[in-house]
Amino acid sequence: MFADGNYQLLLPEIRVTVSNLSQAIRFLVDNDFLRGVEMKAGEADEKLIEVIGDSTESMQSMVPESEDPEVQTGHKNL
C-alpha cells in the first residue's frame, strides 16, 4: 500500500495519533463517561428504559417555602 519511504515518513504521525487516541479513551473510561454505552450493537434495544429520579420532586425541593401567602401567590388575599 505504502512505499517504504512514505511509511517511514508517516510513522511518527501515526504514533502520535494513536497515543492521543489512547489517552482520550483512558480519560473517558477513568471518569465513567462511557457508563451505559453499548458493548455490542443493538444492546440498547434489549434494555428497558430506567427512571433515575422524579423531576417533579427535585423541582419542588428547589422552591423555597414561605409562610406569607402574599409571597407564595404573588398577590394579596382580599
Secondary structure as GFF3:
##gff-version 3
##sequence-region A 1 78
A	DSSP	alpha_helix	4	30	.	.	.	ID=ss1
A	DSSP	alpha_helix	43	46	.	.	.	ID=ss2
A	DSSP	alpha_helix	55	62	.	.	.	ID=ss3
A	DSSP	alpha_helix	69	73	.	.	.	ID=ss4
###
